[in-house]
Amino acid sequence: MSRKSIEIESFQHTNPIPAATRVGPLVMSSITPPTNPGTRDVPDTLEERIDNLFTHVGQMLEGAGATWDDMVKMSFYVTDPAVSRQALNGPWVERFPDPDSRPARYCMKVEGGGPNQIACDFVAYVED
Protein backbone atom coordinates (compact mmCIF):
# COMPACT_ATOMS: atom_id res chain seq x y z
CA MET A 1 0.00 0.00 0.00
CA SER A 2 1.20 3.47 -0.77
CA ARG A 3 1.08 6.38 1.62
CA LYS A 4 -0.59 9.65 0.63
CA SER A 5 0.15 12.92 2.42
CA ILE A 6 -2.91 15.11 2.94
CA GLU A 7 -2.30 18.87 2.79
CA ILE A 8 -5.09 21.39 3.29
CA GLU A 9 -5.66 25.07 2.60
CA SER A 10 -6.71 26.07 6.11
CA PHE A 11 -3.36 25.30 7.79
CA GLN A 12 0.09 23.90 7.14
CA HIS A 13 2.70 22.76 9.64
CA THR A 14 5.98 24.66 9.80
CA ASN A 15 7.86 21.33 9.95
CA PRO A 16 7.97 18.93 6.99
CA ILE A 17 4.92 16.91 8.04
CA PRO A 18 1.50 16.74 6.40
CA ALA A 19 -1.79 17.68 8.04
CA ALA A 20 -2.81 14.01 7.72
CA THR A 21 -1.72 10.78 6.07
CA ARG A 22 -3.67 8.00 4.42
CA VAL A 23 -2.41 4.44 4.01
CA GLY A 24 -5.03 2.16 2.49
CA PRO A 25 -8.26 2.72 4.42
CA LEU A 26 -6.55 4.29 7.44
CA VAL A 27 -6.37 8.08 7.83
CA MET A 28 -4.49 9.67 10.71
CA SER A 29 -3.94 13.34 11.34
CA SER A 30 -1.02 15.18 12.80
CA ILE A 31 -1.76 17.53 15.68
CA THR A 32 -4.30 20.10 14.53
CA PRO A 33 -4.16 23.66 15.90
CA PRO A 34 -7.16 25.95 16.50
CA THR A 35 -5.79 28.68 14.24
CA ASN A 36 -7.94 30.74 11.93
CA PRO A 37 -7.92 29.22 8.44
CA GLY A 38 -4.97 30.40 6.38
CA THR A 39 -3.25 32.16 9.30
CA ARG A 40 -1.36 31.43 12.48
CA ASP A 41 -3.80 33.61 14.46
CA VAL A 42 -5.81 32.01 17.25
CA PRO A 43 -9.29 33.42 17.90
CA ASP A 44 -10.28 34.76 21.31
CA THR A 45 -13.07 32.34 22.22
CA LEU A 46 -13.02 28.60 22.81
CA GLU A 47 -16.07 28.22 20.57
CA GLU A 48 -14.23 29.86 17.65
CA ARG A 49 -11.22 27.66 18.28
CA ILE A 50 -13.39 24.55 18.22
CA ASP A 51 -15.05 25.71 14.98
CA ASN A 52 -11.58 26.09 13.46
CA LEU A 53 -10.58 22.58 14.56
CA PHE A 54 -13.65 21.10 12.91
CA THR A 55 -13.01 23.16 9.75
CA HIS A 56 -9.45 21.83 9.52
CA VAL A 57 -10.52 18.25 10.23
CA GLY A 58 -13.30 18.47 7.63
CA GLN A 59 -10.78 19.57 5.01
CA MET A 60 -8.43 16.74 5.94
CA LEU A 61 -11.22 14.19 5.67
CA GLU A 62 -12.21 15.57 2.26
CA GLY A 63 -8.58 15.52 1.10
CA ALA A 64 -8.34 11.87 2.13
CA GLY A 65 -11.54 10.95 0.30
CA ALA A 66 -13.33 10.47 3.62
CA THR A 67 -16.37 11.94 5.36
CA TRP A 68 -17.40 12.48 8.97
CA ASP A 69 -19.05 9.04 8.77
CA ASP A 70 -15.55 7.51 8.47
CA MET A 71 -14.34 9.02 11.75
CA VAL A 72 -13.24 6.41 14.31
CA LYS A 73 -11.77 8.53 17.10
CA MET A 74 -10.95 12.14 17.90
CA SER A 75 -8.61 13.13 20.69
CA PHE A 76 -8.60 16.66 22.07
CA TYR A 77 -5.70 18.13 24.01
CA VAL A 78 -7.03 20.76 26.39
CA THR A 79 -5.96 22.87 29.34
CA ASP A 80 -9.39 22.60 31.05
CA PRO A 81 -11.20 19.32 30.26
CA ALA A 82 -14.47 20.21 32.01
CA VAL A 83 -14.94 23.45 30.07
CA SER A 84 -13.71 21.96 26.80
CA ARG A 85 -15.93 18.88 26.98
CA GLN A 86 -19.00 21.05 27.43
CA ALA A 87 -18.01 23.38 24.57
CA LEU A 88 -17.34 20.38 22.28
CA ASN A 89 -20.73 18.77 22.79
CA GLY A 90 -22.71 21.05 20.44
CA PRO A 91 -20.38 20.77 17.43
CA TRP A 92 -19.95 17.05 18.19
CA VAL A 93 -23.66 16.29 18.08
CA GLU A 94 -24.01 18.46 14.97
CA ARG A 95 -21.53 16.26 13.08
CA PHE A 96 -22.52 12.99 14.77
CA PRO A 97 -26.27 13.28 15.46
CA ASP A 98 -26.96 9.53 15.77
CA PRO A 99 -26.16 8.42 19.34
CA ASP A 100 -25.89 4.84 18.06
CA SER A 101 -23.18 5.80 15.55
CA ARG A 102 -20.63 8.17 17.05
CA PRO A 103 -16.84 7.89 17.06
CA ALA A 104 -14.83 7.59 20.24
CA ARG A 105 -13.71 10.86 21.80
CA TYR A 106 -11.11 11.66 24.41
CA CYS A 107 -10.09 14.89 26.14
CA MET A 108 -6.59 14.84 27.56
CA LYS A 109 -5.46 17.55 29.94
CA VAL A 110 -2.19 19.18 28.91
CA GLU A 111 -0.12 21.65 30.88
CA GLY A 112 0.41 25.22 29.88
CA GLY A 113 -1.83 27.92 28.69
CA GLY A 114 -1.29 30.35 25.95
CA PRO A 115 -3.63 30.87 23.07
CA ASN A 116 -3.91 27.26 21.91
CA GLN A 117 -5.92 25.93 24.88
CA ILE A 118 -7.25 23.18 22.61
CA ALA A 119 -5.88 21.07 19.75
CA CYS A 120 -6.85 17.70 18.30
CA ASP A 121 -5.93 14.73 16.18
CA PHE A 122 -8.03 11.94 14.70
CA VAL A 123 -8.20 8.48 13.19
CA ALA A 124 -10.59 7.62 10.35
CA TYR A 125 -11.18 4.42 8.40
CA VAL A 126 -12.38 4.73 4.81
CA GLU A 127 -14.03 1.79 3.12
CA ASP A 128 -13.72 2.17 -0.64
GIUR-V612720 format. One record per residue. RES is the residue in three letters. D_CENTER is the distance of its C-alpha to the mean C-alpha in Angstrom with 1 decimal. Layout:
((RES	D_CENTER) (RES	D_CENTER))
//
This chain:
((MET	24.5) (SER	23.2) (ARG	19.9) (LYS	18.1) (SER	15.9) (ILE	13.3) (GLU	13.5) (ILE	12.4) (GLU	14.4) (SER	12.1) (PHE	11.7) (GLN	13.4) (HIS	13.9) (THR	17.5) (ASN	18.1) (PRO	18.8) (ILE	15.6) (PRO	13.4) (ALA	9.8) (ALA	9.9) (THR	13.1) (ARG	14.9) (VAL	18.1) (GLY	19.9) (PRO	17.9) (LEU	15.2) (VAL	11.9) (MET	9.9) (SER	7.5) (SER	8.8) (ILE	7.7) (THR	5.6) (PRO	8.2) (PRO	8.9) (THR	11.7) (ASN	13.5) (PRO	13.1) (GLY	15.7) (THR	16.6) (ARG	16.1) (ASP	17.0) (VAL	15.2) (PRO	16.2) (ASP	18.6) (THR	17.2) (LEU	14.4) (GLU	14.1) (GLU	13.6) (ARG	11.0) (ILE	9.0) (ASP	10.0) (ASN	8.8) (LEU	5.2) (PHE	5.7) (THR	8.1) (HIS	6.4) (VAL	4.3) (GLY	7.8) (GLN	9.6) (MET	8.4) (LEU	9.5) (GLU	12.5) (GLY	13.4) (ALA	13.5) (GLY	15.6) (ALA	13.4) (THR	12.7) (TRP	10.9) (ASP	14.1) (ASP	13.2) (MET	10.2) (VAL	11.8) (LYS	9.8) (MET	6.7) (SER	7.8) (PHE	7.9) (TYR	10.4) (VAL	12.7) (THR	16.3) (ASP	17.5) (PRO	16.2) (ALA	18.6) (VAL	17.7) (SER	14.0) (ARG	14.4) (GLN	16.7) (ALA	14.6) (LEU	11.6) (ASN	14.3) (GLY	15.1) (PRO	11.9) (TRP	11.3) (VAL	14.9) (GLU	14.7) (ARG	12.3) (PHE	14.0) (PRO	17.5) (ASP	19.4) (PRO	19.8) (ASP	21.2) (SER	18.2) (ARG	14.9) (PRO	12.6) (ALA	12.9) (ARG	11.0) (TYR	11.9) (CYS	12.2) (MET	13.8) (LYS	16.1) (VAL	16.4) (GLU	19.4) (GLY	19.9) (GLY	19.3) (GLY	19.1) (PRO	16.9) (ASN	13.5) (GLN	13.9) (ILE	10.2) (ALA	7.3) (CYS	4.7) (ASP	4.8) (PHE	5.8) (VAL	9.2) (ALA	10.8) (TYR	14.5) (VAL	16.3) (GLU	19.9) (ASP	21.9))
//
